Amino acid sequence: MTEAVRDPVLFDATLRPHRSLGRRGFLLVMAAVAGGGFLIGTGFFLAGAWPVAGFCGLEILLVYIAFKMNFREGRRAEHLRLTPDGLDVTHIAPNGKQGTLRFEPTWLSVQMDDPPRHDSRLTLRSHGKQLEIGAFLQPFEKLEVAEALRAALVRYRETPAF
């Protein structure tokens, strides 16, 4: 018997932080920042205030580092997979390290404010274990995940034992 037949997937979602700036946009922004910094630095250098040129270069470097840190954080992800064996929540850190936590879906509760507020948390609870997921999502996105996961749990509980 194949794995797919033996272990049907009732819910499968990967949550990632939203990043609106792609590689091309990043290059355009950095070109504009570098160009502006170069022009300003050159102007001050020619006016005799040469130390300002160094600070303009430092500002460009700091903007670059901030963008790179932001892009690195964008590699964070959470993968949720509900099967008859349980709900596996896999956290993927920006450095690629992974950790998985398994919940028993029979007693799992999904908690989320409805309507969502800015400080709303999406929390999974079961047998004394508690885990916040999707902390990087917008409140309405957390609510969508909560509703979809609740619907999958209802299907799980209504399905006869495998």
N, C-alpha and C positions, 0 to 999 in steps of 0.2 A: 504494500500500500504506500502511495507517495505521501510526502510530508504535507502537500497542499490539501489532499483529501482528508488526512487524519487530523490536521490542525488548521481549521478555517480561521481566517482573520476577520474579526468583527469590527475592528477599528484600527486604522493605521494613519498616523499623521506625524509630520515633522514640523516643528515650530522653529522659526528662525527670526532674528531681529530684522526689521525693515531697514534697508539701506537705499536711499533714493539717488545717491550719487554713484554712477558707474565709473569704470576705468577712464573712458573718454572724457567724462565730465570732470573727473579728478585732474586729468592732464590739462584741461582748459583752465580750471581754477588755479592750478599751480603756475601755469604760464602767465596768467593775469597777475597773480600775487608777486611772482618773481620779476615780471616786467615792471610793475609799479614800484616795487622795492628798489630795483636797479635804477630806475629813473630818479626816484627821490634821493637815493644814496649818491648818485652821480652829481645831482644838483648841489647837495650839501658839500660833497667833496670839492667841487669846483669853487664853491663859495668859501672854502678854507676850513670848514667844519668837518674834517676828514673822519673823526671818530663816529659820526652819525652813520657813515656808510657801513661801518662794521656792524652797528646795531640793526641796520636794515637787513643785512645778510643774516644776522641772528634771528630776526623776526621771520624771515622766509623759512629758515631751518625749523623753527618752532611750529609754524603752520604745517609744514611737511610731516613732522613727527606726530602732531595731533591727528592729522588725517590717517596716518599709518596705524596709530593706536586704535582709531575708530574702525578702520577696516579689519584689523585683527579681531576686535571684539565682535564684529559681524559674522565671524566664523563659528560663533557659539550656536548650538542647536539643542533641541530636545526632541526625542523620537518616542512617540507613544504607540504601543501595539497591544491590542486586546485580542486574545485568543482564549479558547476554553481552558488553557492552562493558567491564565492570569493576565494581568496588565503589567507589561514591562515598560518602564520609563527609563530611557537611556539619555544621560546628559553628555554632551560633547563639548568639551572646553575649547577655547580658542587655540590652544596649543595641540589639539587633537586627542587629548586623553579622554577616555570614556569611562563612565560608571553607570551601572544599571541597578535599578531598584524594582522589585516585583511586588505587586499588590494582589491580594485575593479579591477578585471582582464581586463575589457574592455579597460581601459586606462593605464594599467600597462606596464612599460617599464623595460626591463632587460638590464643592462649596464655592459659590460665586454670588456676588451681589447682583440683583436684577431689579431695577436698572443699574448698570455698572456706574461706579464713580471713578474718579481719577486714581484714588488710592485702593481700589478693589483688588483683592488677591484671589487667584484661582488656586484652590487647595484640594488635594486628594487626601482622604483619611480612611484608614482601615486598620483595625486591630492595634490601636495605639501608635501607628505610624502616621506621620503627617508630612506632606511634601507640597511646597508651592511650585507650580509650573507656569511657564510663560510670563515670567516677571517682566520681560522685555517687550511684551505685546501691549497694544493699546487696549483700553477697557472694553470696547465693543468687540475686539478680536478675542479677548479672553472669554467673553460671554458666548461667542459662537463656538469656541472649542468646548466650553462647559456643556452647552446644549447638545452638541454632537456626541460628546462622550457619554452624557446621561442617556441619550437615545440608544447608543451602542450597549450600554449596561442593561437597559430594559430588554433589548433583544437577547443579550446573554442570559438574563434571568428567565426569559420565556422559552428558551431553547432547551429541549430535553437533554439529559446528560449524554455525553458522547461515549 
